[in-house]
Amino acid sequence: MLVLAIDTSTPAVTAGVVSLSASSPDPVSLDAESPDTVETLAVRVTVNPRAHAEVLTPHVLECLAEAGITPAELNAVVVGVGPGPYTGLRVGMATGAAFGDALGVPVYGVCSLDAIAAAVPTTPSLLVVTDARRREIYWARYDRGVRVEGPAVNSAGDVDPSPSTLIAGSASHVDFFDLPVDPAETPSPAGLVTVAAREILAGSVPAPLEPLYLRRPDAKTLAERGK
């Protein structure tokens, strides 16, 4: 299966085309631990928090061209739904939804922190952090690849690192914690598709895309300002 993967939850604008195949002819009957084959055919990443809207669609088209496929050959779309800032997330989710609607293929939303964790070798306790601005971080904790805490948003000083043995995520924020660092910094196309692989291969109907903002937007209505 050919999958378009998109993430705009961080300053990185990421798009890629991934080939996904099941480890068995009957993916529905497989145990959740069974491995699938995830191969990245093309990827484009631009780190610029102000360029999501300008570069995402060109990135997608470049990836399709590099992979040597047409949009009509895509079987599914996977989109990172955050946590992340409002402006960035809405660009990626709207673009993913538009491609899915135009092509008549399902669009799966996945937690972007899960996608980072999926790119890290299995470890008993992993902490993943990304930039939430306002001197805060988005974070989640994983036990052998399964999220056991989060996602949440806090100041780094309020997140206890002691249960974790490894950290991954934003290079500007992993150093707040005295933990060994894995090089995975942002959601990769392969990580995004890995998180959604079971649903894609099973042909599951995806849930509606819901962004993980985790806090209220800065903009307020007049009524809210009055309160």
C-alpha positions as CSV (number, residue, x, y, z in Angstrom):
1,M,0.0,0.0,0.0
2,L,1.2,3.5,-0.8
3,V,0.6,6.1,1.9
4,L,1.1,9.9,2.0
5,A,2.4,11.1,5.4
6,I,2.2,14.7,6.6
7,D,3.1,16.5,9.8
8,T,3.2,20.2,10.7
9,S,3.1,19.9,14.5
10,T,6.6,21.2,14.9
11,P,8.8,23.8,13.2
12,A,9.5,21.1,10.6
13,V,7.2,20.9,7.6
14,T,7.3,17.2,6.8
15,A,5.9,15.2,3.9
16,G,6.7,11.8,2.6
17,V,5.5,8.8,0.6
18,V,5.7,5.4,2.4
19,S,5.2,1.9,1.2
20,L,3.4,-0.3,3.7
21,S,3.0,-4.0,3.6
22,A,1.7,-6.6,6.1
23,S,3.8,-9.3,7.6
24,S,1.0,-11.7,6.9
25,P,-1.7,-12.0,4.2
26,D,-4.3,-11.6,6.9
27,P,-3.4,-8.3,8.8
28,V,-6.6,-8.3,10.8
29,S,-5.7,-11.6,12.6
30,L,-2.2,-10.5,13.5
31,D,-1.1,-9.8,17.0
32,A,-0.4,-6.1,17.6
33,E,3.3,-6.9,18.1
34,S,3.7,-8.4,14.6
35,P,6.0,-6.3,12.5
36,D,5.0,-4.7,9.3
37,T,7.2,-3.5,6.4
38,V,7.4,0.3,6.3
39,E,9.7,1.7,3.6
40,T,10.1,5.4,2.9
41,L,10.1,6.1,-0.8
42,A,10.5,9.9,-0.7
43,V,10.7,12.5,2.0
44,R,10.9,16.3,2.2
45,V,11.5,18.3,5.4
46,T,11.9,22.1,5.8
47,V,12.5,23.5,9.2
48,N,10.7,26.8,9.2
49,P,7.8,27.5,11.6
50,R,6.5,30.3,9.3
51,A,6.5,28.3,6.0
52,H,4.0,25.5,6.6
53,A,1.4,26.9,4.2
54,E,4.0,27.8,1.5
55,V,6.0,24.6,1.3
56,L,3.8,21.7,2.3
57,T,1.9,21.1,-0.9
58,P,5.1,21.5,-3.1
59,H,6.8,19.0,-0.7
60,V,3.9,16.5,-1.3
61,L,4.1,16.9,-5.1
62,E,7.9,16.5,-5.0
63,C,7.6,13.3,-3.0
64,L,5.1,11.9,-5.4
65,A,7.4,12.7,-8.3
66,E,10.4,11.2,-6.6
67,A,8.5,8.0,-5.7
68,G,7.4,7.8,-9.3
69,I,3.7,7.5,-8.5
70,T,0.6,9.6,-9.3
71,P,-1.8,10.8,-6.6
72,A,-4.4,8.3,-7.8
73,E,-2.1,5.5,-6.7
74,L,-2.2,6.5,-3.0
75,N,-4.2,4.1,-0.8
76,A,-4.3,6.3,2.4
77,V,-3.1,9.5,4.0
78,V,-1.7,9.8,7.5
79,V,-1.5,13.2,9.3
80,G,0.1,14.2,12.6
81,V,-2.6,15.8,14.7
82,G,-0.2,17.2,17.3
83,P,0.1,18.3,20.0
84,G,1.2,21.5,18.3
85,P,0.4,25.1,17.7
86,Y,-2.9,26.0,16.1
87,T,-1.5,27.6,12.9
88,G,0.8,24.8,12.0
89,L,-1.6,22.0,12.8
90,R,-4.4,23.3,10.7
91,V,-2.2,23.6,7.6
92,G,-1.2,19.9,7.8
93,M,-4.6,18.6,8.7
94,A,-6.4,20.6,6.1
95,T,-4.0,19.6,3.4
96,G,-4.2,15.9,4.4
97,A,-8.0,16.1,4.5
98,A,-8.1,17.7,1.1
99,F,-5.9,15.0,-0.5
100,G,-8.0,12.3,1.1
101,D,-11.3,13.9,-0.1
102,A,-10.0,14.5,-3.6
103,L,-8.7,10.9,-4.0
104,G,-11.4,9.1,-2.1
105,V,-9.0,7.5,0.4
106,P,-9.1,7.3,4.2
107,V,-7.2,9.9,6.3
108,Y,-5.8,8.7,9.6
109,G,-4.8,11.1,12.3
110,V,-2.0,10.1,14.7
111,C,-0.4,11.7,17.7
112,S,2.8,13.3,16.5
113,L,4.6,12.4,19.7
114,D,3.7,8.7,19.0
115,A,5.3,9.1,15.6
116,I,8.6,10.2,17.1
117,A,8.5,7.4,19.6
118,A,7.8,4.9,16.8
119,A,11.2,5.8,15.3
120,V,13.1,5.0,18.5
121,P,14.3,1.5,19.2
122,T,12.0,-0.1,21.8
123,T,13.0,0.9,25.4
124,P,11.5,0.3,28.8
125,S,10.8,4.0,29.3
126,L,11.0,6.8,26.7
127,L,10.2,10.4,27.2
128,V,9.3,12.4,24.1
129,V,9.3,16.2,24.1
130,T,8.6,19.0,21.6
131,D,8.4,22.8,21.7
132,A,5.1,24.2,23.0
133,R,6.5,27.8,23.2
134,R,5.8,30.0,26.2
135,R,8.7,28.2,27.9
136,E,6.7,25.0,27.9
137,I,6.9,21.6,26.3
138,Y,4.5,19.0,24.9
139,W,5.4,15.6,26.2
140,A,4.4,12.0,26.5
141,R,6.0,8.9,28.1
142,Y,6.2,5.4,26.5
143,D,6.8,1.9,27.9
144,R,8.2,-0.4,25.2
145,G,6.6,1.7,22.5
146,V,3.2,2.1,24.1
147,R,2.1,5.5,25.4
148,V,1.5,5.3,29.1
149,E,1.3,9.0,30.0
150,G,0.4,12.2,28.1
151,P,0.2,13.9,25.8
152,A,0.4,16.9,28.0
153,V,1.8,20.4,28.1
154,N,3.9,21.7,31.0
155,S,7.0,23.7,31.8
156,A,10.1,21.4,31.6
157,G,10.7,21.8,35.3
158,D,7.2,20.3,36.1
159,V,7.9,17.1,34.2
160,D,9.6,14.4,36.2
161,P,12.3,12.6,34.1
162,S,13.1,9.9,36.7
163,P,10.8,7.1,35.3
164,S,12.5,7.5,31.9
165,T,15.7,6.0,30.7
166,L,15.9,7.7,27.3
167,I,14.6,10.9,25.7
168,A,13.8,12.0,22.1
169,G,12.3,15.1,20.5
170,S,13.2,18.7,20.1
171,A,16.9,19.3,20.1
172,S,16.4,22.6,22.0
173,H,14.5,20.9,24.8
174,V,15.9,17.4,25.4
175,D,18.9,19.1,27.2
176,F,16.6,20.2,29.9
177,F,16.6,16.6,31.2
178,D,19.6,14.6,32.4
179,L,18.8,11.6,30.1
180,P,20.5,9.8,27.2
181,V,19.3,11.3,23.9
182,D,18.0,9.4,20.9
183,P,18.5,11.4,17.6
184,A,14.8,11.3,16.6
185,E,13.7,15.0,16.7
186,T,10.5,15.3,14.7
187,P,7.8,13.0,13.3
188,S,9.1,11.1,10.3
189,P,6.9,9.8,7.5
190,A,7.8,6.2,8.5
191,G,7.0,6.9,12.1
192,L,3.6,8.4,11.2
193,V,2.7,5.4,9.1
194,T,4.0,2.9,11.6
195,V,1.6,4.3,14.2
196,A,-1.4,4.0,11.9
197,A,-0.2,0.7,10.2
198,R,-2.7,-1.6,11.9
199,E,-5.7,0.5,11.0
200,I,-4.5,1.1,7.4
201,L,-3.9,-2.6,6.7
202,A,-7.1,-3.7,8.4
203,G,-9.1,-1.2,6.3
204,S,-10.5,0.5,9.4
205,V,-12.7,3.5,9.0
206,P,-10.7,6.4,10.5
207,A,-12.0,8.5,13.3
208,P,-12.6,12.2,12.4
209,L,-9.4,14.3,12.5
210,E,-9.2,16.1,15.9
211,P,-6.3,18.4,16.6
212,L,-4.4,18.1,19.9
213,Y,-4.0,21.7,20.9
214,L,-3.9,20.9,24.7
215,R,-4.5,24.5,25.6
216,R,-6.8,27.3,24.6
217,P,-5.8,29.6,21.7
218,D,-4.6,33.1,22.4
219,A,-7.4,34.6,20.5
220,K,-10.6,35.3,22.5
221,T,-14.1,36.4,21.8
222,L,-15.4,39.7,23.2
223,A,-17.5,37.7,25.7
224,E,-14.4,35.8,26.9
225,R,-12.4,39.0,27.2
226,G,-15.2,40.5,29.4
227,K,-14.9,37.6,31.8
